[in-house]
Amino acid sequence: MVAKESTVKNKMVAKESTVKNKMVAKESTVKNKKKVVIIGAGIAGLAAGYYFSQNPEYEVFVVERQDYVGGLARGFDYKGFHFDFGPHKIYTILQGILEEMDKVTPLLKVKKKNRIYLRNNYFEFPLKMSQIMTKMPVIAARAMLDIAGKLISRRPDDSYENYLTNRFGRTLYNLSFKGYAEKVWNTEAGNLDRELAIRRVAVSNIFQLIKGAVFGDSSKFSAQFFHYPPHGMKQIAEDLVKNIEKNGGQVLLETEISEINVTDKKINYVKIKKVKLKPDYVISTIYLDYLLGIVKDNGSEYSRAREATLNLTYRPVSIIYIILNKERAMEDCWVFFPEKEFLFQRVSEQKAFSKLTCPPGKTGLMVETTKEPTKENIDLIFKQLEEAGILKSRKEIQEYIVKTGPRVYPVYLRGFLEPLNAVLNYCDSIKGLYTIGRPGRFNYNNTDHSWDMALRTYEHIISGENPENWNKLKERFDSYRIVD
Ligand SMILES: Cc1cc2nc3c(=O)[nH]c(=O)nc-3n(C[C@H](O)[C@H](O)[C@H](O)COP(=O)(O)OP(=O)(O)OC[C@H]3O[C@@H](n4cnc5c(N)ncnc54)[C@H](O)[C@@H]3O)c2cc1C
């Protein structure tokens, strides 16, 4: 026992001194540079590191607690496969962001095919009224009647449920939005905030659904193509690291900041292992409760903000990776399963994103579930995949593995904006502290948005940090929409 402890201790000391040596050596050569400490090596943190490291006025340290980079957009290699942590397509309506990503990692352009499985039928996604009329005429008639009713009486837009029933009617809401949300967020959809509908449902109402179908005007809510790194999503994070290091920045893995010391709204120092560093900027991309957990500040605003983080919770997701001995399993890149009876919400095929991610003659499915990945649940999931025709038979499965992310989906409960704003306003009040990214803003967003936040924050800092500009940027961050 003693021997074990001392080995661990020695390892830690060795690690600490390596970090210290690296940082001290670096400090002495670059005394006049402004120091930027970035917490988290997901897309937001690495993109921020990438921009700052290109600017000779800044010295960059990216600090990551895990032994890998990429955060939610990570991946892993397994027996010749490069799997994503859940399927990651790149599609953006933010001007210039795709080009920025493509400069770092040349991306493939992939034709998108995805569908939604409802009432034992596959439909194109987003749903088109014409398909509903053909395959589910009774539902289509009810949907039309609902909408006529909604023109006369609407409920206040005060929840996910009311916001969507006001725009799509009860029938379409029950068919495609309710079960999905209740599965993913594990609560009655009526408890969810309208903000979830605004950010997640790109089609704004039934009329847009009809118009989109008829006129093909759907680029803002459904992509025809998406982009993807040839060797899997983790390639982007790895390429960002290469760029940061080439530019002289540092990415420190398995490293955490133990303290951000604040007095009178100013950062005195940050403690990385036992090294104290006085940064000009701290850019945090980590969960807000983690961030406020390492801030040391005696102010009363801080205590209130820290308490408010207790209201910002997350849902986990597990991905079941199924390996099959065949070239392809589905004709789609991914299929949504909104109905509650299905224990999973989406199935995708890694090979549909890039052939180079799977060995020839083999393919890999990724099944996303928020249920506990118990043997019983996994057995039922396999049975349901057979029922939906995705697996011909369970015997096809060569092997499967499961990976779980404990904090993936921010839970937008009704009223969540109040505690969130209390936390974000506190962070904003600290000079030189910026919190960005999906966990950093409790923002239900995609990689293009995290990248955009990093770029805009970098531009904001180098152009003099005008507070009005930051307010505009915050509005921009809140206006991101996920396009499937
Ligand atoms: C299943 C799934 C499917 C998705 N599909 C898509 C898609 O198709 N397209 C798309 O664009 N996006 C998709 N996304 C969203 C995308 O992954 C995220 O928006 C994006 O990766 C968020 O990046 P981020 O840097 O903001 O946050 P994160 O990736 O969460 O990065 C935060 C980093 O901080 C690190 N960290 C945490 N605490 C500490 C600490 N105390 N000290 C140091 N480091 C710490 C974490 O380890 C992590 O690396 C998907 C996400 C999931 C989970």
The ligand as an SDF file (V2000), in Angstrom:
LIG
                    3D

 53 58  0  0  0  0  0  0  0  0999 V2000
  -23.6470   12.6080  -29.2330 C   0  0  0  0  0  0  0  0  0  0  0  0
  -23.2920   13.9730  -29.7450 C   0  0  0  0  0  0  0  0  0  0  0  0
  -23.5320   14.3040  -31.0700 C   0  0  0  0  0  0  0  0  0  0  0  0
  -23.1890   15.5690  -31.5510 C   0  0  0  0  0  0  0  0  0  0  0  0
  -23.3900   15.8520  -32.8680 N   0  0  0  0  0  0  0  0  0  0  0  0
  -22.8690   16.9790  -33.3860 C   0  0  0  0  0  0  0  0  0  0  0  0
  -22.8810   17.2020  -34.7890 C   0  0  0  0  0  0  0  0  0  0  0  0
  -23.3920   16.3930  -35.5600 O   0  0  0  0  0  0  0  0  0  0  0  0
  -22.2980   18.3240  -35.2680 N   0  0  0  0  0  0  0  0  0  0  0  0
  -21.7030   19.2380  -34.4500 C   0  0  0  0  0  0  0  0  0  0  0  0
  -21.1540   20.2230  -34.9560 O   0  0  0  0  0  0  0  0  0  0  0  0
  -21.7230   19.0820  -33.1120 N   0  0  0  0  0  0  0  0  0  0  0  0
  -22.2810   17.9770  -32.5570 C   0  0  0  0  0  0  0  0  0  0  0  0
  -22.2770   17.7780  -31.2080 N   0  0  0  0  0  0  0  0  0  0  0  0
  -21.9250   18.9070  -30.3190 C   0  0  0  0  0  0  0  0  0  0  0  0
  -20.4430   19.1380  -30.2170 C   0  0  0  0  0  0  0  0  0  0  0  0
  -19.7760   17.9660  -29.8140 O   0  0  0  0  0  0  0  0  0  0  0  0
  -20.1970   20.2350  -29.1860 C   0  0  0  0  0  0  0  0  0  0  0  0
  -20.9550   21.3750  -29.4870 O   0  0  0  0  0  0  0  0  0  0  0  0
  -18.7510   20.6980  -29.1500 C   0  0  0  0  0  0  0  0  0  0  0  0
  -17.8550   19.6240  -29.2610 O   0  0  0  0  0  0  0  0  0  0  0  0
  -18.5370   21.4560  -27.8470 C   0  0  0  0  0  0  0  0  0  0  0  0
  -17.1990   21.8730  -27.7630 O   0  0  0  0  0  0  0  0  0  0  0  0
  -16.7520   22.7670  -26.5280 P   0  0  0  0  0  0  0  0  0  0  0  0
  -15.3060   22.9820  -26.6510 O   0  0  0  0  0  0  0  0  0  0  0  0
  -17.6340   23.9440  -26.4430 O   0  0  0  0  0  0  0  0  0  0  0  0
  -17.0610   21.8790  -25.2260 O   0  0  0  0  0  0  0  0  0  0  0  0
  -16.4360   20.4710  -24.7990 P   0  0  0  0  0  0  0  0  0  0  0  0
  -16.2400   19.6270  -25.9770 O   0  0  0  0  0  0  0  0  0  0  0  0
  -17.2910   19.9270  -23.7060 O   0  0  0  0  0  0  0  0  0  0  0  0
  -15.0040   20.8550  -24.2100 O   0  0  0  0  0  0  0  0  0  0  0  0
  -14.7710   21.1910  -22.8710 C   0  0  0  0  0  0  0  0  0  0  0  0
  -13.4120   20.6030  -22.4840 C   0  0  0  0  0  0  0  0  0  0  0  0
  -13.0890   20.9880  -21.1440 O   0  0  0  0  0  0  0  0  0  0  0  0
  -12.4800   19.8870  -20.4920 C   0  0  0  0  0  0  0  0  0  0  0  0
  -12.6190   20.0830  -19.0460 N   0  0  0  0  0  0  0  0  0  0  0  0
  -13.7190   19.9280  -18.2680 C   0  0  0  0  0  0  0  0  0  0  0  0
  -13.4270   20.2550  -17.0050 N   0  0  0  0  0  0  0  0  0  0  0  0
  -12.1400   20.6220  -16.9600 C   0  0  0  0  0  0  0  0  0  0  0  0
  -11.2870   21.1100  -15.9360 C   0  0  0  0  0  0  0  0  0  0  0  0
  -11.7130   21.2690  -14.6900 N   0  0  0  0  0  0  0  0  0  0  0  0
  -10.0140   21.4180  -16.2580 N   0  0  0  0  0  0  0  0  0  0  0  0
   -9.5570   21.2780  -17.5280 C   0  0  0  0  0  0  0  0  0  0  0  0
  -10.3330   20.8310  -18.5480 N   0  0  0  0  0  0  0  0  0  0  0  0
  -11.6090   20.5170  -18.2650 C   0  0  0  0  0  0  0  0  0  0  0  0
  -13.2620   18.6970  -21.0240 C   0  0  0  0  0  0  0  0  0  0  0  0
  -12.5610   17.4950  -20.8150 O   0  0  0  0  0  0  0  0  0  0  0  0
  -13.3840   19.0790  -22.4990 C   0  0  0  0  0  0  0  0  0  0  0  0
  -12.2780   18.6390  -23.2400 O   0  0  0  0  0  0  0  0  0  0  0  0
  -22.6260   16.5330  -30.6860 C   0  0  0  0  0  0  0  0  0  0  0  0
  -22.3840   16.1980  -29.3490 C   0  0  0  0  0  0  0  0  0  0  0  0
  -22.6930   14.9310  -28.8940 C   0  0  0  0  0  0  0  0  0  0  0  0
  -22.3590   14.5790  -27.4720 C   0  0  0  0  0  0  0  0  0  0  0  0
  1  2  1  0
  2  3  1  0
  2 52  2  0
  3  4  2  0
  4  5  1  0
  4 50  1  0
  5  6  2  0
  6  7  1  0
  6 13  1  0
  7  8  2  0
  7  9  1  0
  9 10  1  0
 10 11  2  0
 10 12  1  0
 12 13  2  0
 13 14  1  0
 14 15  1  0
 14 50  1  0
 15 16  1  0
 16 17  1  0
 16 18  1  0
 18 19  1  0
 18 20  1  0
 20 21  1  0
 20 22  1  0
 22 23  1  0
 23 24  1  0
 24 25  2  0
 24 26  1  0
 24 27  1  0
 27 28  1  0
 28 29  2  0
 28 30  1  0
 28 31  1  0
 31 32  1  0
 32 33  1  0
 33 34  1  0
 33 48  1  0
 34 35  1  0
 35 36  1  0
 35 46  1  0
 36 37  1  0
 36 45  1  0
 37 38  2  0
 38 39  1  0
 39 40  1  0
 39 45  2  0
 40 41  1  0
 40 42  2  0
 42 43  1  0
 43 44  2  0
 44 45  1  0
 46 47  1  0
 46 48  1  0
 48 49  1  0
 50 51  2  0
 51 52  1  0
 52 53  1  0
M  END
$$$$
